[in-house]
Each structure stands twice: as C-alpha cells, then as structure tokens.
C-alpha cells in the first residue's frame, strides 16, 4: 500500500482535495443545488451579531448570527446564504451587514426535518464556486485513471 501511495501520490491528492471540500461544505452544496429537496418552513428570529472580519480569500467576511425558536427549542445559526461568506470588496460586505443590524427581527427559513439547518436568504448561493470544485473533482478522477493506466508516478 505504501508503494501504491508513493507511486500515485499526485493523482490521489488531485482526487482527494476536491472531494474533501465537497464533504466539509456539504450544507452549502445541498443548499445551492438541492434546495428543492429541503422542506423549509419559516419562523421569526433576531439578529444577535453583525460584524465584519478580515480574512484571507475573501478579504472581508461577514459574521451574522441569529437566534430563532422551533417547537420550544432555541437555535443560533450564522448561515445567511449558501456558500457566500464574504467578498474582496468591502462595500458589498458592508451592504449585507447593513441589512442585518443587531436586534433586527428577521424571517428565518429552517429545514422542518432538521431545524438546526437554517438560512436567512435561501436563494443566495455560490454555485459558480462549486462548479469549480466539481470540475476539479472530475479532472482529478480522470487524471488518476489516466495515471494508473499509464503508470505515471509523482
């Protein structure tokens, strides 16, 4: 097994990294592509945190948290849309934050089967980002198949 890994290390990484991204961002993928499979209902909620933070890609991120209650159970979440977490353009992040000041009453959309899965703007998604990951995944799998068939090593 060790020799196989060494021999095909590059092909394995090309395949594994995009798949890991899809696994760790599953909820965003689910919301971006399979929103119709989710039975959303809505309740009133309240913004409890709304601030800008600095990151690396994107440079500006919004941190918006909200509380809501479903069947007597309180939940806190921070998902505004699916995938989109910020921008390199500070003005666009500031615009989003201005819509969600602390204390504002908001409509929270939650999955009736899994109430801790919620979002403020279910129509907001980052499909283009996931197309790139999907392309890299398929390219990695294709590269891996070709590498194994031709005996290409890293």
CNS distance restraints for C-alpha pairs under 8 A (distance, minus, plus):
assign (resid   1 and name CA) (resid   5 and name CA) 6.22 0.50 0.50
assign (resid   2 and name CA) (resid   6 and name CA) 6.22 0.50 0.50
assign (resid   3 and name CA) (resid   7 and name CA) 5.91 0.50 0.50
assign (resid   4 and name CA) (resid   8 and name CA) 6.07 0.50 0.50
assign (resid   4 and name CA) (resid   9 and name CA) 7.95 0.50 0.50
assign (resid   5 and name CA) (resid   9 and name CA) 5.21 0.50 0.50
assign (resid   5 and name CA) (resid  12 and name CA) 7.73 0.50 0.50
assign (resid   6 and name CA) (resid 153 and name CA) 7.77 0.50 0.50
assign (resid   6 and name CA) (resid 154 and name CA) 7.36 0.50 0.50
assign (resid   7 and name CA) (resid 152 and name CA) 7.65 0.50 0.50
assign (resid   7 and name CA) (resid 153 and name CA) 4.78 0.50 0.50
assign (resid   7 and name CA) (resid 154 and name CA) 6.14 0.50 0.50
assign (resid   8 and name CA) (resid  12 and name CA) 6.19 0.50 0.50
assign (resid   8 and name CA) (resid 144 and name CA) 7.78 0.50 0.50
assign (resid   8 and name CA) (resid 147 and name CA) 7.37 0.50 0.50
assign (resid   8 and name CA) (resid 148 and name CA) 7.32 0.50 0.50
assign (resid   8 and name CA) (resid 152 and name CA) 7.28 0.50 0.50
assign (resid   8 and name CA) (resid 153 and name CA) 5.37 0.50 0.50
assign (resid   8 and name CA) (resid 154 and name CA) 6.12 0.50 0.50
assign (resid   9 and name CA) (resid  13 and name CA) 6.26 0.50 0.50
assign (resid   9 and name CA) (resid 153 and name CA) 7.48 0.50 0.50
assign (resid   9 and name CA) (resid 154 and name CA) 6.04 0.50 0.50
assign (resid  10 and name CA) (resid  14 and name CA) 6.16 0.50 0.50
assign (resid  10 and name CA) (resid 153 and name CA) 7.58 0.50 0.50
assign (resid  10 and name CA) (resid 154 and name CA) 5.49 0.50 0.50
assign (resid  11 and name CA) (resid  15 and name CA) 6.33 0.50 0.50
assign (resid  11 and name CA) (resid 140 and name CA) 6.64 0.50 0.50
assign (resid  11 and name CA) (resid 141 and name CA) 7.75 0.50 0.50
assign (resid  11 and name CA) (resid 143 and name CA) 6.35 0.50 0.50
assign (resid  11 and name CA) (resid 144 and name CA) 4.59 0.50 0.50
assign (resid  11 and name CA) (resid 147 and name CA) 6.86 0.50 0.50
assign (resid  11 and name CA) (resid 154 and name CA) 7.93 0.50 0.50
assign (resid  12 and name CA) (resid  16 and name CA) 5.89 0.50 0.50
assign (resid  12 and name CA) (resid 140 and name CA) 7.91 0.50 0.50
assign (resid  12 and name CA) (resid 144 and name CA) 6.77 0.50 0.50
assign (resid  13 and name CA) (resid  17 and name CA) 5.87 0.50 0.50
assign (resid  14 and name CA) (resid  18 and name CA) 7.33 0.50 0.50
assign (resid  14 and name CA) (resid 136 and name CA) 7.65 0.50 0.50
assign (resid  14 and name CA) (resid 137 and name CA) 7.38 0.50 0.50
assign (resid  14 and name CA) (resid 139 and name CA) 7.89 0.50 0.50
assign (resid  14 and name CA) (resid 140 and name CA) 4.54 0.50 0.50
assign (resid  14 and name CA) (resid 141 and name CA) 7.41 0.50 0.50
assign (resid  14 and name CA) (resid 143 and name CA) 7.73 0.50 0.50
assign (resid  14 and name CA) (resid 144 and name CA) 7.58 0.50 0.50
assign (resid  15 and name CA) (resid  19 and name CA) 6.63 0.50 0.50
assign (resid  15 and name CA) (resid 136 and name CA) 7.93 0.50 0.50
assign (resid  15 and name CA) (resid 137 and name CA) 5.80 0.50 0.50
assign (resid  15 and name CA) (resid 138 and name CA) 7.88 0.50 0.50
assign (resid  15 and name CA) (resid 139 and name CA) 7.94 0.50 0.50
assign (resid  15 and name CA) (resid 140 and name CA) 4.43 0.50 0.50
assign (resid  15 and name CA) (resid 141 and name CA) 5.42 0.50 0.50
assign (resid  15 and name CA) (resid 144 and name CA) 7.17 0.50 0.50
assign (resid  16 and name CA) (resid  20 and name CA) 6.04 0.50 0.50
assign (resid  16 and name CA) (resid 137 and name CA) 7.95 0.50 0.50
assign (resid  17 and name CA) (resid  21 and name CA) 6.27 0.50 0.50
assign (resid  17 and name CA) (resid 137 and name CA) 7.93 0.50 0.50
assign (resid  18 and name CA) (resid  22 and name CA) 6.30 0.50 0.50
assign (resid  18 and name CA) (resid 133 and name CA) 5.66 0.50 0.50
assign (resid  18 and name CA) (resid 134 and name CA) 7.27 0.50 0.50
assign (resid  18 and name CA) (resid 136 and name CA) 6.25 0.50 0.50
assign (resid  18 and name CA) (resid 137 and name CA) 5.09 0.50 0.50
assign (resid  19 and name CA) (resid  23 and name CA) 6.25 0.50 0.50
assign (resid  19 and name CA) (resid 137 and name CA) 6.36 0.50 0.50
assign (resid  20 and name CA) (resid  24 and name CA) 6.11 0.50 0.50
assign (resid  21 and name CA) (resid  25 and name CA) 5.95 0.50 0.50
assign (resid  21 and name CA) (resid 133 and name CA) 7.58 0.50 0.50
assign (resid  22 and name CA) (resid  26 and name CA) 5.59 0.50 0.50
assign (resid  22 and name CA) (resid  29 and name CA) 7.16 0.50 0.50
assign (resid  22 and name CA) (resid 133 and name CA) 7.53 0.50 0.50
assign (resid  25 and name CA) (resid  29 and name CA) 6.31 0.50 0.50
assign (resid  25 and name CA) (resid  83 and name CA) 7.88 0.50 0.50
assign (resid  26 and name CA) (resid  30 and name CA) 5.92 0.50 0.50
assign (resid  27 and name CA) (resid  31 and name CA) 6.08 0.50 0.50
assign (resid  27 and name CA) (resid  82 and name CA) 7.62 0.50 0.50
assign (resid  28 and name CA) (resid  32 and name CA) 6.00 0.50 0.50
assign (resid  28 and name CA) (resid  82 and name CA) 4.62 0.50 0.50
assign (resid  28 and name CA) (resid  83 and name CA) 5.02 0.50 0.50
assign (resid  28 and name CA) (resid 125 and name CA) 7.76 0.50 0.50
assign (resid  29 and name CA) (resid  33 and name CA) 5.95 0.50 0.50
assign (resid  29 and name CA) (resid  34 and name CA) 7.50 0.50 0.50
assign (resid  29 and name CA) (resid  82 and name CA) 7.36 0.50 0.50
assign (resid  29 and name CA) (resid  83 and name CA) 7.46 0.50 0.50
assign (resid  29 and name CA) (resid 127 and name CA) 8.00 0.50 0.50
assign (resid  29 and name CA) (resid 130 and name CA) 7.16 0.50 0.50
assign (resid  30 and name CA) (resid  34 and name CA) 4.94 0.50 0.50
assign (resid  30 and name CA) (resid  35 and name CA) 6.38 0.50 0.50
assign (resid  31 and name CA) (resid  35 and name CA) 4.83 0.50 0.50
assign (resid  31 and name CA) (resid  82 and name CA) 5.63 0.50 0.50
assign (resid  31 and name CA) (resid 122 and name CA) 7.28 0.50 0.50
assign (resid  31 and name CA) (resid 125 and name CA) 7.32 0.50 0.50
assign (resid  32 and name CA) (resid  82 and name CA) 5.88 0.50 0.50
assign (resid  32 and name CA) (resid  83 and name CA) 7.56 0.50 0.50
assign (resid  32 and name CA) (resid 124 and name CA) 7.93 0.50 0.50
assign (resid  32 and name CA) (resid 125 and name CA) 5.23 0.50 0.50
assign (resid  32 and name CA) (resid 126 and name CA) 6.67 0.50 0.50
assign (resid  32 and name CA) (resid 127 and name CA) 5.97 0.50 0.50
assign (resid  33 and name CA) (resid 127 and name CA) 7.46 0.50 0.50
assign (resid  34 and name CA) (resid  38 and name CA) 7.33 0.50 0.50
assign (resid  35 and name CA) (resid 122 and name CA) 7.94 0.50 0.50
assign (resid  38 and name CA) (resid 111 and name CA) 6.13 0.50 0.50
assign (resid  39 and name CA) (resid 111 and name CA) 5.55 0.50 0.50
assign (resid  39 and name CA) (resid 112 and name CA) 5.88 0.50 0.50
assign (resid  39 and name CA) (resid 113 and name CA) 7.41 0.50 0.50
assign (resid  40 and name CA) (resid 109 and name CA) 5.87 0.50 0.50
assign (resid  40 and name CA) (resid 110 and name CA) 5.23 0.50 0.50
assign (resid  40 and name CA) (resid 111 and name CA) 4.67 0.50 0.50
assign (resid  40 and name CA) (resid 112 and name CA) 5.94 0.50 0.50
assign (resid  41 and name CA) (resid 109 and name CA) 5.56 0.50 0.50
assign (resid  41 and name CA) (resid 110 and name CA) 5.57 0.50 0.50
assign (resid  41 and name CA) (resid 111 and name CA) 6.51 0.50 0.50
assign (resid  41 and name CA) (resid 112 and name CA) 6.25 0.50 0.50
assign (resid  42 and name CA) (resid 107 and name CA) 6.35 0.50 0.50
assign (resid  42 and name CA) (resid 108 and name CA) 5.34 0.50 0.50
assign (resid  42 and name CA) (resid 109 and name CA) 4.34 0.50 0.50
assign (resid  42 and name CA) (resid 110 and name CA) 6.06 0.50 0.50
assign (resid  43 and name CA) (resid  68 and name CA) 7.07 0.50 0.50
assign (resid  43 and name CA) (resid  69 and name CA) 7.37 0.50 0.50
assign (resid  43 and name CA) (resid  70 and name CA) 7.52 0.50 0.50
assign (resid  43 and name CA) (resid 107 and name CA) 5.87 0.50 0.50
assign (resid  43 and name CA) (resid 108 and name CA) 5.40 0.50 0.50
assign (resid  43 and name CA) (resid 109 and name CA) 6.69 0.50 0.50
assign (resid  43 and name CA) (resid 110 and name CA) 7.90 0.50 0.50
assign (resid  44 and name CA) (resid  68 and name CA) 6.43 0.50 0.50
assign (resid  44 and name CA) (resid  69 and name CA) 7.85 0.50 0.50
assign (resid  44 and name CA) (resid 105 and name CA) 6.78 0.50 0.50
assign (resid  44 and name CA) (resid 106 and name CA) 5.80 0.50 0.50
assign (resid  44 and name CA) (resid 107 and name CA) 4.92 0.50 0.50
assign (resid  44 and name CA) (resid 108 and name CA) 5.96 0.50 0.50
assign (resid  45 and name CA) (resid  66 and name CA) 6.48 0.50 0.50
assign (resid  45 and name CA) (resid  67 and name CA) 5.46 0.50 0.50
assign (resid  45 and name CA) (resid  68 and name CA) 4.37 0.50 0.50
assign (resid  45 and name CA) (resid  69 and name CA) 7.35 0.50 0.50
assign (resid  45 and name CA) (resid 105 and name CA) 5.69 0.50 0.50
assign (resid  45 and name CA) (resid 106 and name CA) 5.12 0.50 0.50
assign (resid  45 and name CA) (resid 107 and name CA) 5.99 0.50 0.50
assign (resid  45 and name CA) (resid 108 and name CA) 5.90 0.50 0.50
assign (resid  46 and name CA) (resid  66 and name CA) 5.31 0.50 0.50
assign (resid  46 and name CA) (resid  67 and name CA) 5.42 0.50 0.50
assign (resid  46 and name CA) (resid  68 and name CA) 6.71 0.50 0.50
assign (resid  46 and name CA) (resid 102 and name CA) 7.73 0.50 0.50
assign (resid  46 and name CA) (resid 103 and name CA) 5.89 0.50 0.50
assign (resid  46 and name CA) (resid 104 and name CA) 5.62 0.50 0.50
assign (resid  46 and name CA) (resid 105 and name CA) 4.56 0.50 0.50
assign (resid  46 and name CA) (resid 106 and name CA) 5.69 0.50 0.50
assign (resid  47 and name CA) (resid  64 and name CA) 7.14 0.50 0.50
assign (resid  47 and name CA) (resid  65 and name CA) 5.88 0.50 0.50
assign (resid  47 and name CA) (resid  66 and name CA) 4.23 0.50 0.50
assign (resid  47 and name CA) (resid  67 and name CA) 6.59 0.50 0.50
assign (resid  47 and name CA) (resid 100 and name CA) 6.60 0.50 0.50
assign (resid  47 and name CA) (resid 101 and name CA) 6.67 0.50 0.50
assign (resid  47 and name CA) (resid 102 and name CA) 4.94 0.50 0.50
assign (resid  47 and name CA) (resid 103 and name CA) 5.22 0.50 0.50
assign (resid  47 and name CA) (resid 104 and name CA) 5.45 0.50 0.50
assign (resid  47 and name CA) (resid 105 and name CA) 6.64 0.50 0.50
assign (resid  47 and name CA) (resid 106 and name CA) 7.17 0.50 0.50
assign (resid  48 and name CA) (resid  64 and name CA) 7.59 0.50 0.50
assign (resid  48 and name CA) (resid  65 and name CA) 5.60 0.50 0.50
assign (resid  48 and name CA) (resid  66 and name CA) 5.20 0.50 0.50
assign (resid  48 and name CA) (resid  67 and name CA) 6.83 0.50 0.50
assign (resid  48 and name CA) (resid 102 and name CA) 5.17 0.50 0.50
assign (resid  48 and name CA) (resid 103 and name CA) 6.13 0.50 0.50
assign (resid  49 and name CA) (resid  63 and name CA) 7.00 0.50 0.50
assign (resid  49 and name CA) (resid  64 and name CA) 5.27 0.50 0.50
assign (resid  49 and name CA) (resid  65 and name CA) 4.93 0.50 0.50
assign (resid  49 and name CA) (resid  66 and name CA) 6.90 0.50 0.50
assign (resid  49 and name CA) (resid 101 and name CA) 7.68 0.50 0.50
assign (resid  49 and name CA) (resid 102 and name CA) 5.56 0.50 0.50
assign (resid  50 and name CA) (resid  62 and name CA) 7.24 0.50 0.50
assign (resid  50 and name CA) (resid  63 and name CA) 5.67 0.50 0.50
assign (resid  50 and name CA) (resid  64 and name CA) 4.44 0.50 0.50
assign (resid  50 and name CA) (resid  65 and name CA) 6.65 0.50 0.50
assign (resid  50 and name CA) (resid  97 and name CA) 6.22 0.50 0.50
assign (resid  50 and name CA) (resid 100 and name CA) 6.63 0.50 0.50
assign (resid  50 and name CA) (resid 101 and name CA) 5.90 0.50 0.50
assign (resid  50 and name CA) (resid 102 and name CA) 5.86 0.50 0.50
assign (resid  51 and name CA) (resid  62 and name CA) 5.91 0.50 0.50
assign (resid  51 and name CA) (resid  63 and name CA) 5.33 0.50 0.50
assign (resid  51 and name CA) (resid  64 and name CA) 6.59 0.50 0.50
assign (resid  51 and name CA) (resid  97 and name CA) 6.86 0.50 0.50
assign (resid  52 and name CA) (resid  60 and name CA) 6.63 0.50 0.50
assign (resid  52 and name CA) (resid  61 and name CA) 5.66 0.50 0.50
assign (resid  52 and name CA) (resid  62 and name CA) 4.66 0.50 0.50
assign (resid  52 and name CA) (resid  63 and name CA) 6.09 0.50 0.50
assign (resid  52 and name CA) (resid  93 and name CA) 7.46 0.50 0.50
assign (resid  52 and name CA) (resid  94 and name CA) 7.51 0.50 0.50
assign (resid  52 and name CA) (resid  97 and name CA) 7.66 0.50 0.50
assign (resid  53 and name CA) (resid  60 and name CA) 5.88 0.50 0.50
assign (resid  53 and name CA) (resid  61 and name CA) 5.17 0.50 0.50
assign (resid  53 and name CA) (resid  62 and name CA) 6.21 0.50 0.50
assign (resid  53 and name CA) (resid  63 and name CA) 7.08 0.50 0.50
assign (resid  54 and name CA) (resid  59 and name CA) 5.51 0.50 0.50
assign (resid  54 and name CA) (resid  60 and name CA) 4.82 0.50 0.50
assign (resid  54 and name CA) (resid  61 and name CA) 6.05 0.50 0.50
assign (resid  55 and name CA) (resid  59 and name CA) 4.78 0.50 0.50
assign (resid  55 and name CA) (resid  60 and name CA) 5.88 0.50 0.50
assign (resid  55 and name CA) (resid  61 and name CA) 6.52 0.50 0.50
assign (resid  56 and name CA) (resid  60 and name CA) 7.94 0.50 0.50
assign (resid  57 and name CA) (resid  87 and name CA) 7.67 0.50 0.50
assign (resid  57 and name CA) (resid  88 and name CA) 7.14 0.50 0.50
assign (resid  58 and name CA) (resid  85 and name CA) 7.97 0.50 0.50
assign (resid  58 and name CA) (resid  86 and name CA) 5.86 0.50 0.50
assign (resid  58 and name CA) (resid  87 and name CA) 4.90 0.50 0.50
assign (resid  58 and name CA) (resid  88 and name CA) 5.04 0.50 0.50
assign (resid  59 and name CA) (resid  86 and name CA) 7.59 0.50 0.50
assign (resid  59 and name CA) (resid  87 and name CA) 6.28 0.50 0.50
assign (resid  59 and name CA) (resid  88 and name CA) 4.77 0.50 0.50
assign (resid  59 and name CA) (resid  89 and name CA) 7.73 0.50 0.50
assign (resid  59 and name CA) (resid  90 and name CA) 7.97 0.50 0.50
assign (resid  60 and name CA) (resid  86 and name CA) 5.58 0.50 0.50
assign (resid  60 and name CA) (resid  87 and name CA) 5.43 0.50 0.50
assign (resid  60 and name CA) (resid  88 and name CA) 5.71 0.50 0.50
assign (resid  60 and name CA) (resid  89 and name CA) 7.08 0.50 0.50
assign (resid  60 and name CA) (resid  90 and name CA) 5.93 0.50 0.50
assign (resid  60 and name CA) (resid  93 and name CA) 6.75 0.50 0.50
assign (resid  61 and name CA) (resid  85 and name CA) 5.81 0.50 0.50
assign (resid  61 and name CA) (resid  86 and name CA) 4.10 0.50 0.50
assign (resid  61 and name CA) (resid  87 and name CA) 6.47 0.50 0.50
assign (resid  61 and name CA) (resid  93 and name CA) 6.78 0.50 0.50
assign (resid  62 and name CA) (resid  85 and name CA) 6.41 0.50 0.50
assign (resid  62 and name CA) (resid  86 and name CA) 5.78 0.50 0.50
assign (resid  62 and name CA) (resid  93 and name CA) 6.25 0.50 0.50
assign (resid  62 and name CA) (resid  96 and name CA) 7.83 0.50 0.50
assign (resid  62 and name CA) (resid  97 and name CA) 6.86 0.50 0.50
assign (resid  63 and name CA) (resid  78 and name CA) 6.98 0.50 0.50
assign (resid  64 and name CA) (resid  78 and name CA) 5.43 0.50 0.50
assign (resid  64 and name CA) (resid  79 and name CA) 7.60 0.50 0.50
assign (resid  64 and name CA) (resid  80 and name CA) 7.29 0.50 0.50
assign (resid  64 and name CA) (resid  97 and name CA) 7.52 0.50 0.50
assign (resid  64 and name CA) (resid 100 and name CA) 7.37 0.50 0.50
assign (resid  65 and name CA) (resid  76 and name CA) 6.75 0.50 0.50
assign (resid  65 and name CA) (resid  77 and name CA) 5.57 0.50 0.50
assign (resid  65 and name CA) (resid  78 and name CA) 4.25 0.50 0.50
assign (resid  65 and name CA) (resid  79 and name CA) 7.57 0.50 0.50
assign (resid  66 and name CA) (resid  76 and name CA) 5.53 0.50 0.50
assign (resid  66 and name CA) (resid  77 and name CA) 5.64 0.50 0.50
assign (resid  66 and name CA) (resid  78 and name CA) 6.29 0.50 0.50
assign (resid  67 and name CA) (resid  74 and name CA) 6.98 0.50 0.50
assign (resid  67 and name CA) (resid  75 and name CA) 5.60 0.50 0.50
assign (resid  67 and name CA) (resid  76 and name CA) 4.43 0.50 0.50
assign (resid  67 and name CA) (resid  77 and name CA) 6.67 0.50 0.50
assign (resid  68 and name CA) (resid  74 and name CA) 5.85 0.50 0.50
assign (resid  68 and name CA) (resid  75 and name CA) 5.40 0.50 0.50
assign (resid  68 and name CA) (resid  76 and name CA) 6.50 0.50 0.50
assign (resid  68 and name CA) (resid 108 and name CA) 7.19 0.50 0.50
assign (resid  69 and name CA) (resid  73 and name CA) 5.42 0.50 0.50
assign (resid  69 and name CA) (resid  74 and name CA) 4.43 0.50 0.50
assign (resid  69 and name CA) (resid  75 and name CA) 5.96 0.50 0.50
assign (resid  70 and name CA) (resid  74 and name CA) 6.62 0.50 0.50
assign (resid  70 and name CA) (resid  75 and name CA) 7.75 0.50 0.50
assign (resid  70 and name CA) (resid 115 and name CA) 6.88 0.50 0.50
assign (resid  75 and name CA) (resid 116 and name CA) 6.38 0.50 0.50
assign (resid  76 and name CA) (resid 116 and name CA) 7.88 0.50 0.50
assign (resid  77 and name CA) (resid 116 and name CA) 7.53 0.50 0.50
assign (resid  77 and name CA) (resid 117 and name CA) 7.99 0.50 0.50
assign (resid  77 and name CA) (resid 118 and name CA) 6.90 0.50 0.50
assign (resid  77 and name CA) (resid 119 and name CA) 7.89 0.50 0.50
assign (resid  78 and name CA) (resid 119 and name CA) 7.71 0.50 0.50
assign (resid  79 and name CA) (resid 118 and name CA) 6.72 0.50 0.50
assign (resid  79 and name CA) (resid 119 and name CA) 5.06 0.50 0.50
assign (resid  79 and name CA) (resid 120 and name CA) 6.80 0.50 0.50
assign (resid  80 and name CA) (resid 119 and name CA) 5.26 0.50 0.50
assign (resid  80 and name CA) (resid 120 and name CA) 4.79 0.50 0.50
assign (resid  80 and name CA) (resid 121 and name CA) 5.64 0.50 0.50
assign (resid  80 and name CA) (resid 122 and name CA) 7.80 0.50 0.50
assign (resid  80 and name CA) (resid 124 and name CA) 7.90 0.50 0.50
assign (resid  81 and name CA) (resid  85 and name CA) 7.97 0.50 0.50
assign (resid  81 and name CA) (resid 119 and name CA) 6.01 0.50 0.50
assign (resid  81 and name CA) (resid 120 and name CA) 6.49 0.50 0.50
assign (resid  81 and name CA) (resid 121 and name CA) 5.10 0.50 0.50
assign (resid  81 and name CA) (resid 122 and name CA) 5.74 0.50 0.50
assign (resid  81 and name CA) (resid 123 and name CA) 7.10 0.50 0.50
assign (resid  81 and name CA) (resid 124 and name CA) 4.77 0.50 0.50
assign (resid  81 and name CA) (resid 125 and name CA) 5.78 0.50 0.50
assign (resid  82 and name CA) (resid 119 and name CA) 7.92 0.50 0.50
assign (resid  82 and name CA) (resid 122 and name CA) 7.12 0.50 0.50
assign (resid  82 and name CA) (resid 124 and name CA) 6.03 0.50 0.50
assign (resid  82 and name CA) (resid 125 and name CA) 4.43 0.50 0.50
assign (resid  82 and name CA) (resid 126 and name CA) 6.33 0.50 0.50
assign (resid  83 and name CA) (resid 125 and name CA) 5.67 0.50 0.50
assign (resid  83 and name CA) (resid 126 and name CA) 5.01 0.50 0.50
assign (resid  83 and name CA) (resid 127 and name CA) 7.89 0.50 0.50
assign (resid  83 and name CA) (resid 129 and name CA) 7.97 0.50 0.50
assign (resid  84 and name CA) (resid 124 and name CA) 7.56 0.50 0.50
assign (resid  84 and name CA) (resid 125 and name CA) 6.20 0.50 0.50
assign (resid  84 and name CA) (resid 126 and name CA) 5.62 0.50 0.50
assign (resid  86 and name CA) (resid  93 and name CA) 6.03 0.50 0.50
assign (resid  87 and name CA) (resid  92 and name CA) 6.92 0.50 0.50
assign (resid  87 and name CA) (resid  93 and name CA) 6.34 0.50 0.50
assign (resid  89 and name CA) (resid  93 and name CA) 6.89 0.50 0.50
assign (resid  90 and name CA) (resid  94 and name CA) 6.08 0.50 0.50
assign (resid  91 and name CA) (resid  95 and name CA) 6.08 0.50 0.50
assign (resid  92 and name CA) (resid  96 and name CA) 6.48 0.50 0.50
assign (resid  93 and name CA) (resid  97 and name CA) 6.28 0.50 0.50
assign (resid  94 and name CA) (resid  98 and name CA) 6.10 0.50 0.50
assign (resid  95 and name CA) (resid  99 and name CA) 6.72 0.50 0.50
assign (resid  96 and name CA) (resid 100 and name CA) 6.89 0.50 0.50
assign (resid  97 and name CA) (resid 101 and name CA) 6.47 0.50 0.50
assign (resid 100 and name CA) (resid 104 and name CA) 6.40 0.50 0.50
assign (resid 106 and name CA) (resid 120 and name CA) 7.65 0.50 0.50
assign (resid 107 and name CA) (resid 120 and name CA) 6.58 0.50 0.50
assign (resid 108 and name CA) (resid 118 and name CA) 6.64 0.50 0.50
assign (resid 108 and name CA) (resid 119 and name CA) 6.04 0.50 0.50
assign (resid 108 and name CA) (resid 120 and name CA) 5.12 0.50 0.50
assign (resid 109 and name CA) (resid 118 and name CA) 5.42 0.50 0.50
assign (resid 109 and name CA) (resid 119 and name CA) 5.35 0.50 0.50
assign (resid 109 and name CA) (resid 120 and name CA) 6.06 0.50 0.50
assign (resid 109 and name CA) (resid 121 and name CA) 7.83 0.50 0.50
assign (resid 109 and name CA) (resid 122 and name CA) 7.34 0.50 0.50
assign (resid 110 and name CA) (resid 114 and name CA) 7.53 0.50 0.50
assign (resid 110 and name CA) (resid 115 and name CA) 5.43 0.50 0.50
assign (resid 110 and name CA) (resid 116 and name CA) 7.08 0.50 0.50
assign (resid 110 and name CA) (resid 117 and name CA) 5.66 0.50 0.50
assign (resid 110 and name CA) (resid 118 and name CA) 4.08 0.50 0.50
assign (resid 110 and name CA) (resid 119 and name CA) 6.48 0.50 0.50
assign (resid 111 and name CA) (resid 115 and name CA) 5.10 0.50 0.50
assign (resid 111 and name CA) (resid 116 and name CA) 7.47 0.50 0.50
assign (resid 111 and name CA) (resid 117 and name CA) 5.69 0.50 0.50
assign (resid 111 and name CA) (resid 118 and name CA) 6.38 0.50 0.50
assign (resid 126 and name CA) (resid 130 and name CA) 6.80 0.50 0.50
assign (resid 127 and name CA) (resid 131 and name CA) 6.20 0.50 0.50
assign (resid 128 and name CA) (resid 132 and name CA) 6.57 0.50 0.50
assign (resid 129 and name CA) (resid 133 and name CA) 6.62 0.50 0.50
assign (resid 130 and name CA) (resid 134 and name CA) 5.94 0.50 0.50
assign (resid 131 and name CA) (resid 135 and name CA) 5.99 0.50 0.50
assign (resid 132 and name CA) (resid 136 and name CA) 6.15 0.50 0.50
assign (resid 133 and name CA) (resid 137 and name CA) 6.06 0.50 0.50
assign (resid 134 and name CA) (resid 138 and name CA) 6.21 0.50 0.50
assign (resid 135 and name CA) (resid 139 and name CA) 5.98 0.50 0.50
assign (resid 136 and name CA) (resid 140 and name CA) 5.85 0.50 0.50
assign (resid 137 and name CA) (resid 141 and name CA) 6.22 0.50 0.50
assign (resid 138 and name CA) (resid 142 and name CA) 6.08 0.50 0.50
assign (resid 139 and name CA) (resid 143 and name CA) 5.89 0.50 0.50
assign (resid 140 and name CA) (resid 144 and name CA) 5.97 0.50 0.50
assign (resid 141 and name CA) (resid 145 and name CA) 6.21 0.50 0.50
assign (resid 142 and name CA) (resid 146 and name CA) 6.22 0.50 0.50
assign (resid 143 and name CA) (resid 147 and name CA) 5.94 0.50 0.50
assign (resid 144 and name CA) (resid 148 and name CA) 6.07 0.50 0.50
assign (resid 145 and name CA) (resid 149 and name CA) 6.12 0.50 0.50
assign (resid 146 and name CA) (resid 150 and name CA) 5.99 0.50 0.50
assign (resid 146 and name CA) (resid 152 and name CA) 7.97 0.50 0.50
assign (resid 147 and name CA) (resid 151 and name CA) 5.55 0.50 0.50
assign (resid 147 and name CA) (resid 152 and name CA) 4.65 0.50 0.50
assign (resid 147 and name CA) (resid 153 and name CA) 7.17 0.50 0.50
assign (resid 148 and name CA) (resid 152 and name CA) 6.48 0.50 0.50
